[in-house]
């Protein structure tokens, strides 16, 4: 869930909308058979820099589509440090790596 209206600029909101429209267009390309249902940029994203620059590229779509889906990403690219972990499991299930609350020392509260 994203609620950027109070903290993001209009330029950033426009880029967000452009990204959502681009994702919908990729979905349409899958629906129309222009992109493979299994091997496509949506299913395999995010693409890390290491994946894009490696010698081996086994996907049916280009590295350019994978790494730079919109024109502004050529100049302002965020590179994810990892791809998907456990397919979509990590996207759908929160896994906390912090210590249990019971292990924190009690902090005295002054009344």
C-alpha positions in Angstrom: 0.0 0.0 0.0 1.3 3.4 -0.9 0.1 6.8 0.3 2.6 9.3 -1.1 0.3 12.3 -1.4 1.6 14.1 1.6 5.3 13.3 1.3 6.2 13.1 -2.4 6.5 15.8 -5.0 4.3 16.0 -8.1 7.2 14.9 -10.2 7.6 11.7 -8.1 3.8 11.1 -8.2 3.9 11.4 -12.0 6.8 8.9 -12.1 4.8 6.5 -9.9 1.8 6.8 -12.2 3.9 6.2 -15.2 5.4 3.1 -13.6 1.9 1.8 -12.8 0.8 2.4 -16.4 3.9 0.7 -17.7 3.2 -2.4 -15.5 -0.4 -2.5 -16.9 1.0 -2.3 -20.4 3.3 -5.3 -19.7 0.3 -7.2 -18.3 -1.5 -6.4 -21.6 1.5 -7.7 -23.6 1.3 -10.9 -21.7 -2.4 -11.2 -22.2 -2.0 -10.6 -26.0 0.9 -13.1 -26.3 3.6 -10.4 -27.0 5.4 -11.5 -23.8 5.7 -15.1 -22.6 3.4 -16.1 -19.7 6.2 -17.7 -17.8 9.4 -15.8 -18.8 8.5 -12.1 -18.7 9.8 -9.0 -17.0 7.0 -8.9 -14.4 7.5 -12.4 -13.2 11.3 -12.1 -13.0 11.6 -8.7 -11.6 13.4 -7.1 -9.9 16.4 -7.5 -12.1 19.6 -6.8 -10.2 22.6 -5.1 -11.8 24.6 -8.4 -11.4 21.9 -10.3 -13.4 21.8 -7.7 -16.2 25.6 -7.5 -16.7 26.3 -11.2 -16.4 27.5 -13.0 -19.5 24.5 -15.4 -19.4 21.1 -14.1 -20.4 18.4 -16.7 -20.8 15.3 -14.7 -20.9 13.1 -14.2 -24.0 13.0 -10.4 -23.5 15.8 -8.0 -23.7 18.1 -6.7 -21.0 17.0 -3.2 -21.8 13.4 -4.0 -21.0 14.4 -5.8 -17.8 16.7 -3.0 -16.6 15.4 0.2 -18.1 11.6 -0.2 -18.7 11.0 3.6 -18.7 13.0 6.4 -20.3 13.8 8.1 -16.9 15.4 5.0 -15.5 18.4 5.5 -17.8 19.3 8.5 -15.6 17.6 7.8 -12.3 17.9 4.0 -11.8 17.3 2.3 -8.4 19.3 -0.9 -8.4 17.8 -3.6 -6.1 20.4 -5.5 -4.2 18.5 -8.8 -4.5 15.9 -10.4 -6.8 12.9 -12.2 -5.4 13.5 -14.5 -2.5 11.4 -17.6 -2.4 9.5 -16.4 -5.5 6.6 -14.4 -4.2 6.6 -15.9 -0.7 8.7 -13.0 0.6 6.3 -10.5 -1.0 3.2 -12.1 0.6 4.6 -13.1 4.0 6.3 -10.8 6.5 9.3 -12.5 8.0 10.7 -10.5 10.9 14.4 -11.1 11.7 14.4 -9.0 14.9 14.6 -10.5 18.4 11.4 -11.2 20.2 9.9 -8.3 22.3 10.4 -10.5 25.4 14.2 -10.2 25.0 14.2 -6.4 25.3 15.0 -5.0 28.7 12.1 -3.3 30.5 12.4 0.4 30.4 11.3 2.1 33.6 8.5 4.7 33.0 8.5 7.8 35.2 5.0 8.8 36.4 
